[in-house]
Amino acid sequence: MESKNSIPYLKILVADDQEGYFKLRSEVGSEKHRYQRFRRVDTFDGILSEIKKYCIRNDNDDWKRCLVCGICWLSGCLAVNVKQLSILIQKSKSNINGVFSKLGYITDNKQANLRRDLIETLPILRGNHIEQKFWTIRVNPTMTPAPSIKAKFEEDYLSATPQPTQNQEFSIPGSDAMLNLFDVLDVKIKSGIECGRDCDDFDFYSDSACCFPVQFFYPQTATDTFFSFA
């Protein structure tokens, strides 16, 4: 059995947590957690659950227990000190790295924000560059949250919205382009020739798009007074 002096950082834990560490070590090293054929991943996943139950209690000493155990749960990823973790679960470094790989985790030490999260979670690492090198960030892409339906809709909608074009020419149509639009006596036809049809020739009530002649509203006023461009 490992002595207290041979386990790095163990002394920063309070007495109860030190005792809990050795109980955890005996538990994860017991026959129940021995690797079985074709069940290595499931067994290791169970070990991680036991460690998390010991480390994370939402008190001020969470980070200390994570430090001693060699694993830290960050937002969407894990930070692992393989040397420290191997002491706890009594398995080789290559074995641990292999199982993390089978669980879908990949090493990602290039994202500065993840390193900052690690240092904020384990304040003892701040300014301690040598100790920082023992910790690696493990990310599982299959566990990355998918974008929300709202965000997906906004992305698709905005990307599909046509952009306005610049310097579009627009001209107002003249009278020649709107000759006799509703097939009634509305304007003087070009060359001074009117349509020659009387208002009585049209059934204004059967055509919803038809304009009533002004005589309906002003019976005493000549049509030419209203509809003449002269």
C-alpha atoms as a printed R data frame, in Angstrom:
    type eleno elety resid chain resno       x      y       z
1   ATOM     1    CA   MET     A     1   0.000  0.000   0.000
2   ATOM     2    CA   GLU     A     2   1.241  3.465  -0.887
3   ATOM     3    CA   SER     A     3   2.317  5.621   2.057
4   ATOM     4    CA   LYS     A     4   0.994  9.134   2.510
5   ATOM     5    CA   ASN     A     5   4.409 10.580   1.744
6   ATOM     6    CA   SER     A     6   4.581  8.854  -1.653
7   ATOM     7    CA   ILE     A     7   1.368 10.413  -2.997
8   ATOM     8    CA   PRO     A     8   1.895 13.972  -4.277
9   ATOM     9    CA   TYR     A     9  -0.284 16.692  -2.755
10  ATOM    10    CA   LEU     A    10  -2.083 14.260  -0.433
11  ATOM    11    CA   LYS     A    11  -1.205 16.386   2.593
12  ATOM    12    CA   ILE     A    12  -3.259 19.336   1.351
13  ATOM    13    CA   LEU     A    13  -6.400 17.269   2.040
14  ATOM    14    CA   VAL     A    14  -8.099 17.340   5.413
15  ATOM    15    CA   ALA     A    15  -7.904 14.145   7.474
16  ATOM    16    CA   ASP     A    16 -11.347 12.905   6.439
17  ATOM    17    CA   ASP     A    17 -10.564 13.397   2.745
18  ATOM    18    CA   GLN     A    18  -7.234 11.605   3.117
19  ATOM    19    CA   GLU     A    19  -9.045  8.660   4.642
20  ATOM    20    CA   GLY     A    20 -11.643  8.853   1.873
21  ATOM    21    CA   TYR     A    21  -8.884  8.816  -0.743
22  ATOM    22    CA   PHE     A    22  -7.501  5.488   0.487
23  ATOM    23    CA   LYS     A    23 -10.998  3.998   0.687
24  ATOM    24    CA   LEU     A    24 -11.585  5.100  -2.901
25  ATOM    25    CA   ARG     A    25  -8.245  3.632  -3.942
26  ATOM    26    CA   SER     A    26  -9.168  0.287  -2.404
27  ATOM    27    CA   GLU     A    27 -12.599  0.418  -4.044
28  ATOM    28    CA   VAL     A    28 -11.464  1.161  -7.610
29  ATOM    29    CA   GLY     A    29  -8.665 -1.389  -7.261
30  ATOM    30    CA   SER     A    30 -10.989 -4.126  -5.999
31  ATOM    31    CA   GLU     A    31 -12.034 -7.229  -7.905
32  ATOM    32    CA   LYS     A    32 -15.294 -5.526  -8.856
33  ATOM    33    CA   HIS     A    33 -13.388 -2.992 -10.929
34  ATOM    34    CA   ARG     A    34 -10.907 -5.375 -12.507
35  ATOM    35    CA   TYR     A    35 -10.976 -5.233 -16.277
36  ATOM    36    CA   GLN     A    36 -13.034 -8.006 -17.798
37  ATOM    37    CA   ARG     A    37 -12.781 -9.193 -21.356
38  ATOM    38    CA   PHE     A    38 -14.645 -6.892 -23.763
39  ATOM    39    CA   ARG     A    39 -15.803 -4.729 -20.830
40  ATOM    40    CA   ARG     A    40 -12.781 -2.553 -20.222
41  ATOM    41    CA   VAL     A    41 -14.533  0.641 -21.327
42  ATOM    42    CA   ASP     A    42 -17.584  0.026 -19.123
43  ATOM    43    CA   THR     A    43 -15.369 -0.762 -16.150
44  ATOM    44    CA   PHE     A    44 -13.280  2.374 -16.615
45  ATOM    45    CA   ASP     A    45 -16.413  4.494 -17.004
46  ATOM    46    CA   GLY     A    46 -17.629  3.141 -13.668
47  ATOM    47    CA   ILE     A    47 -14.283  3.986 -12.061
48  ATOM    48    CA   LEU     A    48 -14.544  7.590 -13.285
49  ATOM    49    CA   SER     A    49 -18.029  7.825 -11.785
50  ATOM    50    CA   GLU     A    50 -16.724  6.678  -8.394
51  ATOM    51    CA   ILE     A    51 -13.880  9.197  -8.519
52  ATOM    52    CA   LYS     A    52 -16.223 12.034  -9.444
53  ATOM    53    CA   LYS     A    53 -18.525 11.127  -6.558
54  ATOM    54    CA   TYR     A    54 -15.558 11.457  -4.195
55  ATOM    55    CA   CYS     A    55 -14.133 14.648  -5.718
56  ATOM    56    CA   ILE     A    56 -17.161 16.788  -6.503
57  ATOM    57    CA   ARG     A    57 -19.170 17.763  -3.419
58  ATOM    58    CA   ASN     A    58 -19.663 21.428  -4.276
59  ATOM    59    CA   ASP     A    59 -17.495 22.690  -1.438
60  ATOM    60    CA   ASN     A    60 -14.241 24.649  -1.263
61  ATOM    61    CA   ASP     A    61 -12.109 21.492  -1.296
62  ATOM    62    CA   ASP     A    62 -13.370 20.062  -4.596
63  ATOM    63    CA   TRP     A    63 -10.282 21.266  -6.450
64  ATOM    64    CA   LYS     A    64  -7.938 19.716  -3.863
65  ATOM    65    CA   ARG     A    65  -9.505 16.277  -4.227
66  ATOM    66    CA   CYS     A    66  -9.390 16.611  -8.036
67  ATOM    67    CA   LEU     A    67  -5.718 17.579  -7.840
68  ATOM    68    CA   VAL     A    68  -4.773 14.544  -5.756
69  ATOM    69    CA   CYS     A    69  -6.863 12.147  -7.867
70  ATOM    70    CA   GLY     A    70  -5.415 13.497 -11.117
71  ATOM    71    CA   ILE     A    71  -8.678 14.303 -12.863
72  ATOM    72    CA   CYS     A    72 -10.720 17.475 -13.117
73  ATOM    73    CA   TRP     A    73 -14.139 18.037 -14.713
74  ATOM    74    CA   LEU     A    74 -14.240 21.216 -16.762
75  ATOM    75    CA   SER     A    75 -16.981 22.640 -18.954
76  ATOM    76    CA   GLY     A    76 -17.473 20.066 -21.726
77  ATOM    77    CA   CYS     A    77 -14.121 18.298 -21.217
78  ATOM    78    CA   LEU     A    78 -11.765 16.605 -18.769
79  ATOM    79    CA   ALA     A    79  -8.336 17.599 -17.511
80  ATOM    80    CA   VAL     A    80  -6.170 14.600 -16.635
81  ATOM    81    CA   ASN     A    81  -2.867 14.104 -14.844
82  ATOM    82    CA   VAL     A    82  -2.157 10.538 -15.956
83  ATOM    83    CA   LYS     A    83   0.669 10.045 -13.460
84  ATOM    84    CA   GLN     A    84  -1.534 11.031 -10.529
85  ATOM    85    CA   LEU     A    85  -4.540  9.067 -11.822
86  ATOM    86    CA   SER     A    86  -2.462  5.919 -12.301
87  ATOM    87    CA   ILE     A    87  -1.471  6.028  -8.613
88  ATOM    88    CA   LEU     A    88  -5.134  6.122  -7.625
89  ATOM    89    CA   ILE     A    89  -6.555  3.405  -9.888
90  ATOM    90    CA   GLN     A    90  -3.347  1.319 -10.018
91  ATOM    91    CA   LYS     A    91  -3.249  1.000 -13.778
92  ATOM    92    CA   SER     A    92  -0.485  1.901 -16.212
93  ATOM    93    CA   LYS     A    93  -0.343  5.223 -18.080
94  ATOM    94    CA   SER     A    94  -0.613  3.507 -21.459
95  ATOM    95    CA   ASN     A    95  -3.649  1.594 -20.215
96  ATOM    96    CA   ILE     A    96  -5.348  4.807 -19.070
97  ATOM    97    CA   ASN     A    97  -4.585  6.645 -22.310
98  ATOM    98    CA   GLY     A    98  -5.894  3.699 -24.324
99  ATOM    99    CA   VAL     A    99  -9.217  3.572 -22.487
100 ATOM   100    CA   PHE     A   100  -9.722  7.341 -22.779
101 ATOM   101    CA   SER     A   101  -9.215  6.923 -26.508
102 ATOM   102    CA   LYS     A   102 -11.808  4.137 -26.644
103 ATOM   103    CA   LEU     A   103 -14.241  6.383 -24.774
104 ATOM   104    CA   GLY     A   104 -13.881  8.903 -27.608
105 ATOM   105    CA   TYR     A   105 -11.630 11.437 -25.864
106 ATOM   106    CA   ILE     A   106  -8.862 13.179 -27.780
107 ATOM   107    CA   THR     A   107  -6.096 15.391 -26.428
108 ATOM   108    CA   ASP     A   108  -6.543 19.107 -27.084
109 ATOM   109    CA   ASN     A   109  -3.958 21.371 -25.454
110 ATOM   110    CA   LYS     A   110  -4.077 24.124 -28.082
111 ATOM   111    CA   GLN     A   111  -7.193 25.933 -26.922
112 ATOM   112    CA   ALA     A   112  -6.053 28.672 -24.553
113 ATOM   113    CA   ASN     A   113  -9.506 29.058 -23.006
114 ATOM   114    CA   LEU     A   114  -9.461 25.427 -21.830
115 ATOM   115    CA   ARG     A   115  -6.069 25.909 -20.214
116 ATOM   116    CA   ARG     A   116  -7.393 29.017 -18.474
117 ATOM   117    CA   ASP     A   117 -10.370 27.034 -17.188
118 ATOM   118    CA   LEU     A   118  -8.002 24.420 -15.785
119 ATOM   119    CA   ILE     A   119  -5.861 26.999 -13.967
120 ATOM   120    CA   GLU     A   120  -8.940 28.748 -12.578
121 ATOM   121    CA   THR     A   121 -10.261 25.404 -11.328
122 ATOM   122    CA   LEU     A   122  -6.909 24.312  -9.864
123 ATOM   123    CA   PRO     A   123  -5.404 27.572  -8.538
124 ATOM   124    CA   ILE     A   124  -2.270 25.792  -7.329
125 ATOM   125    CA   LEU     A   125  -1.228 25.503 -11.006
126 ATOM   126    CA   ARG     A   126  -1.129 29.273 -11.505
127 ATOM   127    CA   GLY     A   127   2.469 30.220 -12.311
128 ATOM   128    CA   ASN     A   128   3.597 26.594 -11.867
129 ATOM   129    CA   HIS     A   129   4.470 25.799 -15.485
130 ATOM   130    CA   ILE     A   130   6.261 22.556 -14.653
131 ATOM   131    CA   GLU     A   131   3.195 21.095 -12.939
132 ATOM   132    CA   GLN     A   132   0.918 22.364 -15.721
133 ATOM   133    CA   LYS     A   133   2.768 20.145 -18.196
134 ATOM   134    CA   PHE     A   134   1.519 17.029 -16.391
135 ATOM   135    CA   TRP     A   135  -2.093 17.972 -17.155
136 ATOM   136    CA   THR     A   136  -3.699 17.315 -20.527
137 ATOM   137    CA   ILE     A   137  -7.097 18.435 -21.778
138 ATOM   138    CA   ARG     A   138  -9.277 15.582 -23.061
139 ATOM   139    CA   VAL     A   139 -12.213 16.512 -25.300
140 ATOM   140    CA   ASN     A   140 -14.935 14.158 -26.508
141 ATOM   141    CA   PRO     A   141 -16.410 15.533 -29.783
142 ATOM   142    CA   THR     A   142 -19.391 13.159 -29.559
143 ATOM   143    CA   MET     A   143 -20.442 14.850 -26.320
144 ATOM   144    CA   THR     A   144 -20.322 18.397 -27.719
145 ATOM   145    CA   PRO     A   145 -23.813 19.944 -27.407
146 ATOM   146    CA   ALA     A   146 -25.684 20.355 -30.696
147 ATOM   147    CA   PRO     A   147 -26.886 23.861 -31.617
148 ATOM   148    CA   SER     A   148 -30.390 24.731 -30.416
149 ATOM   149    CA   ILE     A   149 -33.330 24.686 -32.824
150 ATOM   150    CA   LYS     A   150 -33.630 28.465 -32.464
151 ATOM   151    CA   ALA     A   151 -29.964 29.013 -33.300
152 ATOM   152    CA   LYS     A   152 -30.183 26.597 -36.239
153 ATOM   153    CA   PHE     A   153 -33.278 28.418 -37.604
154 ATOM   154    CA   GLU     A   154 -31.610 31.823 -37.298
155 ATOM   155    CA   GLU     A   155 -28.472 30.555 -39.027
156 ATOM   156    CA   ASP     A   156 -30.427 29.032 -41.931
157 ATOM   157    CA   TYR     A   157 -32.802 31.994 -42.230
158 ATOM   158    CA   LEU     A   158 -30.093 34.648 -42.198
159 ATOM   159    CA   SER     A   159 -27.895 32.746 -44.625
160 ATOM   160    CA   ALA     A   160 -30.831 32.365 -47.032
161 ATOM   161    CA   THR     A   161 -31.926 36.012 -46.858
162 ATOM   162    CA   PRO     A   162 -30.991 37.723 -50.150
163 ATOM   163    CA   GLN     A   163 -28.774 40.745 -49.780
164 ATOM   164    CA   PRO     A   164 -29.927 44.046 -51.324
165 ATOM   165    CA   THR     A   165 -28.232 44.987 -54.555
166 ATOM   166    CA   GLN     A   166 -26.721 48.402 -55.004
167 ATOM   167    CA   ASN     A   167 -27.525 51.096 -57.586
168 ATOM   168    CA   GLN     A   168 -30.707 49.519 -58.877
169 ATOM   169    CA   GLU     A   169 -32.401 51.696 -61.506
170 ATOM   170    CA   PHE     A   170 -36.087 52.320 -60.992
171 ATOM   171    CA   SER     A   171 -38.391 54.272 -63.267
172 ATOM   172    CA   ILE     A   172 -42.004 55.240 -62.733
173 ATOM   173    CA   PRO     A   173 -44.222 53.892 -65.552
174 ATOM   174    CA   GLY     A   174 -45.719 56.561 -67.823
175 ATOM   175    CA   SER     A   175 -49.161 56.792 -69.299
176 ATOM   176    CA   ASP     A   176 -48.146 54.857 -72.420
177 ATOM   177    CA   ALA     A   177 -47.291 51.831 -70.284
178 ATOM   178    CA   MET     A   178 -50.665 51.830 -68.576
179 ATOM   179    CA   LEU     A   179 -53.019 52.386 -71.509
180 ATOM   180    CA   ASN     A   180 -56.542 51.268 -70.779
181 ATOM   181    CA   LEU     A   181 -55.309 49.125 -67.859
182 ATOM   182    CA   PHE     A   182 -58.762 47.958 -66.759
183 ATOM   183    CA   ASP     A   183 -60.368 48.049 -70.230
184 ATOM   184    CA   VAL     A   184 -62.583 51.005 -69.319
185 ATOM   185    CA   LEU     A   185 -62.644 54.638 -70.305
186 ATOM   186    CA   ASP     A   186 -59.800 55.683 -68.018
187 ATOM   187    CA   VAL     A   187 -57.384 57.829 -70.044
188 ATOM   188    CA   LYS     A   188 -57.051 59.313 -73.495
189 ATOM   189    CA   ILE     A   189 -55.340 56.745 -75.672
190 ATOM   190    CA   LYS     A   190 -52.148 57.887 -77.356
191 ATOM   191    CA   SER     A   191 -52.414 59.769 -80.629
192 ATOM   192    CA   GLY     A   192 -55.541 61.465 -79.218
193 ATOM   193    CA   ILE     A   193 -57.853 58.496 -79.884
194 ATOM   194    CA   GLU     A   194 -60.196 57.452 -77.090
195 ATOM   195    CA   CYS     A   195 -61.506 53.939 -76.709
196 ATOM   196    CA   GLY     A   196 -64.935 55.107 -77.834
197 ATOM   197    CA   ARG     A   197 -66.844 52.705 -75.579
198 ATOM   198    CA   ASP     A   198 -69.620 53.950 -73.345
199 ATOM   199    CA   CYS     A   199 -69.760 53.272 -69.602
200 ATOM   200    CA   ASP     A   200 -72.960 51.276 -70.091
201 ATOM   201    CA   ASP     A   201 -70.978 48.706 -72.095
202 ATOM   202    CA   PHE     A   202 -69.144 47.475 -68.947
203 ATOM   203    CA   ASP     A   203 -70.377 45.345 -66.063
204 ATOM   204    CA   PHE     A   204 -68.368 46.937 -63.249
205 ATOM   205    CA   TYR     A   205 -69.853 44.658 -60.592
206 ATOM   206    CA   SER     A   206 -68.617 41.427 -62.200
207 ATOM   207    CA   ASP     A   207 -64.976 42.550 -62.362
208 ATOM   208    CA   SER     A   208 -63.394 42.944 -58.903
209 ATOM   209    CA   ALA     A   209 -60.367 44.693 -60.401
210 ATOM   210    CA   CYS     A   210 -62.346 47.238 -62.370
211 ATOM   211    CA   CYS     A   211 -62.378 50.944 -61.484
212 ATOM   212    CA   PHE     A   212 -65.692 52.709 -61.382
213 ATOM   213    CA   PRO     A   213 -66.030 55.646 -63.803
214 ATOM   214    CA   VAL     A   214 -66.062 59.043 -62.157
215 ATOM   215    CA   GLN     A   215 -69.615 59.660 -63.369
216 ATOM   216    CA   PHE     A   216 -70.760 57.332 -60.565
217 ATOM   217    CA   PHE     A   217 -69.368 59.794 -58.019
218 ATOM   218    CA   TYR     A   218 -69.655 63.092 -59.900
219 ATOM   219    CA   PRO     A   219 -72.539 62.692 -62.362
220 ATOM   220    CA   GLN     A   220 -72.495 66.321 -63.499
221 ATOM   221    CA   THR     A   221 -68.770 66.376 -64.392
222 ATOM   222    CA   ALA     A   222 -67.484 65.531 -67.870
223 ATOM   223    CA   THR     A   223 -65.111 62.576 -68.098
224 ATOM   224    CA   ASP     A   224 -62.516 64.559 -70.032
225 ATOM   225    CA   THR     A   225 -62.098 66.898 -67.062
226 ATOM   226    CA   PHE     A   226 -60.747 64.057 -64.894
227 ATOM   227    CA   PHE     A   227 -59.008 61.750 -67.352
228 ATOM   228    CA   SER     A   228 -57.013 63.955 -69.653
229 ATOM   229    CA   PHE     A   229 -53.300 64.489 -69.819
230 ATOM   230    CA   ALA     A   230 -53.718 67.451 -72.169
